[in-house]
Amino acid sequence: MRLTVFSFKGGVAKTTTALHLAAYLAERGPTLLIDGDPNLTASEWAEDGQPSFTVCTLEQLDPSTLAGYAHRVVDTAARPSEEELKDLVGETDLMVLPCPPDAFALRGAIKTAQALERVGASYKVLLTMVPPFPSRDALEARVLLEAEGLPLFRGEIRRAVAFSKAALAGVVARDVRGDARASSAWADYEAIGREILS
């Protein structure tokens, strides 16, 4: 499986999503995460921990690097050019668009989806940082995005402190200790991973 996690907008849980999906795929076969974000957040995260998958930057990438991996996840820069986008699409089975249920992120997701449609990409929007019940933000976001004709994952990623703790420790939510909600945070990404592979 070749995934690209992509958004025109920052702060939407793009790197968190890339890391957690890579960890999920690594349970099913050798997995490479390509850190294409100039901030190199995923690479720094990997230096702090012991990931179950390999992380490399674009500068470290060559054809021999790709050999031997069953799965590949790309964490992209926020705003690639149209040519870079076409290249990404050609190397990807599915583009994953993280999107919190807030007005600015929703506008960004719609613009991102329009750009992907122009280059013929296969993509799905993933609602992230979803506030807890009784908030209806995620439901309203889902209605809006579906009305725009955007494909969405059935699952969504609930907001959880475990993701911040995981980032600080260089682990994914599954490996956070002392947080009773960490396992449910990981379960959200597991559900998305199953949805992708099905």
C-alpha positions in Angstrom: 0.0 0.0 0.0 1.3 3.4 -1.0 -0.3 6.3 1.0 0.3 10.0 0.9 -0.9 12.2 3.7 -1.6 15.6 2.3 -3.2 19.0 3.0 -2.9 22.6 1.8 -3.4 23.6 5.5 -1.0 23.1 8.4 -2.1 22.1 11.9 -4.6 19.4 10.7 -2.7 16.4 12.2 -1.0 15.5 9.0 2.2 14.2 10.5 0.4 12.5 13.4 -1.7 10.7 10.8 1.3 9.7 8.7 3.1 8.3 11.8 0.1 6.4 13.1 -0.8 4.9 9.7 2.8 3.9 9.2 2.8 2.2 12.6 -0.4 0.4 11.6 1.0 -0.8 8.3 4.3 -1.9 9.9 2.3 -4.5 11.9 1.5 -6.0 8.4 4.8 -5.7 6.6 8.0 -3.7 6.3 7.0 0.0 6.1 8.8 3.1 5.0 7.7 6.6 6.0 9.1 9.3 3.7 9.4 12.7 5.4 8.7 15.2 2.7 7.8 18.0 5.1 10.6 20.7 5.3 10.0 20.9 9.0 11.2 17.2 9.3 8.8 16.6 12.2 8.5 12.9 11.5 12.3 12.5 11.2 12.8 14.3 14.6 10.1 12.1 16.1 11.9 9.0 14.9 15.2 10.2 16.4 13.4 10.5 19.8 11.9 7.0 19.7 12.3 3.5 18.3 9.7 3.3 15.5 8.5 0.0 14.1 9.0 1.4 10.6 11.8 3.1 8.7 11.8 6.9 8.3 13.8 8.7 5.7 13.9 12.2 4.2 13.6 13.1 0.6 17.3 13.7 0.5 18.0 10.2 1.7 15.6 8.7 -0.9 16.8 6.8 -3.9 15.4 3.8 -5.9 17.3 1.3 -3.7 15.8 2.8 -0.6 12.3 1.7 -1.7 13.3 -1.9 -2.2 12.0 -4.4 0.3 9.1 -2.3 1.7 5.6 -3.7 1.5 4.1 -0.3 2.4 5.0 3.3 2.0 3.6 6.4 3.6 4.6 10.0 2.5 4.2 13.0 4.8 4.2 15.9 2.5 5.0 19.6 2.5 1.9 21.8 3.0 1.8 23.3 -0.5 3.5 21.4 -3.3 3.4 22.8 -6.9 1.0 21.3 -9.4 4.0 19.3 -11.0 5.0 17.9 -7.6 1.4 17.0 -6.9 1.2 15.1 -10.2 4.4 13.2 -9.3 2.9 12.4 -5.8 -0.3 11.1 -7.3 1.5 8.9 -9.8 3.3 7.2 -6.9 0.3 6.8 -4.6 -2.6 4.4 -4.2 -4.5 6.8 -1.9 -4.2 10.4 -0.8 -5.3 10.8 2.9 -6.6 14.4 3.6 -6.7 15.1 7.4 -9.2 17.7 8.3 -10.4 19.0 11.8 -14.0 20.0 11.9 -13.5 23.7 11.9 -14.3 26.3 9.3 -10.8 27.1 8.1 -9.7 23.5 7.9 -12.9 22.6 6.0 -12.3 25.3 3.5 -8.7 24.1 3.1 -9.9 20.5 2.6 -12.3 21.6 -0.1 -9.5 23.5 -1.9 -7.1 20.5 -1.5 -9.7 18.1 -2.9 -10.3 20.4 -5.9 -6.5 20.4 -6.6 -6.4 16.6 -6.3 -9.4 16.1 -8.6 -7.6 18.3 -11.2 -4.8 15.8 -11.3 -6.9 12.7 -11.1 -6.0 11.6 -7.6 -7.7 8.9 -5.5 -8.3 10.5 -2.1 -10.4 10.4 1.1 -10.9 13.1 3.7 -10.2 12.0 7.3 -11.8 14.0 10.1 -9.2 14.5 12.8 -9.1 16.3 16.2 -12.9 15.5 16.6 -14.2 17.0 19.9 -16.0 14.7 22.3 -19.8 14.2 22.5 -22.1 16.2 22.8 -20.3 18.4 20.2 -21.9 18.1 16.7 -18.9 19.6 14.9 -17.8 16.3 13.2 -21.4 15.5 12.1 -21.8 19.0 10.7 -18.4 18.8 8.9 -19.3 15.4 7.5 -22.6 16.8 6.1 -20.8 19.8 4.6 -18.1 17.7 2.9 -20.5 15.2 1.6 -22.6 18.0 0.1 -19.4 19.1 -1.7 -19.1 15.6 -3.1 -15.9 14.8 -1.2 -15.3 11.1 -0.2 -14.8 10.6 3.5 -13.5 7.8 5.7 -16.3 6.2 7.8 -14.1 6.4 10.9 -12.7 9.6 12.4 -9.9 10.5 14.8 -11.0 11.9 18.2 -9.1 14.6 19.9 -6.9 13.1 22.6 -4.0 14.2 24.8 -2.4 10.9 24.1 -1.3 12.2 20.7 0.7 15.0 22.3 2.2 12.6 24.8 3.1 10.3 22.0 4.8 13.0 20.0 6.9 14.0 23.0 8.0 10.4 23.7 8.7 9.5 20.1 6.1 6.8 20.0 2.5 6.4 18.7 -0.5 6.5 20.9 -0.5 2.7 21.2 2.7 2.9 23.2 1.8 5.8 25.5 1.9 4.6 29.2 -0.1 6.0 32.0 -2.9 7.4 29.9 -6.2 5.4 30.0 -7.4 6.9 26.8 -4.3 6.1 24.7 -5.6 2.7 23.6 -8.8 4.3 22.3 -6.7 7.0 20.4 -4.8 4.2 18.8 -8.0 2.3 18.0 -9.2 5.2 16.0 -6.2 4.9 13.7 -6.5 1.1 13.6 -10.0 1.5 12.3 -8.8 3.9 9.5 -6.0 1.4 8.7 -8.5 -1.4 8.3 -10.7 0.8 6.2 -7.8 1.6 3.9 -6.7 -2.0 3.5 -10.3 -3.2 2.9 
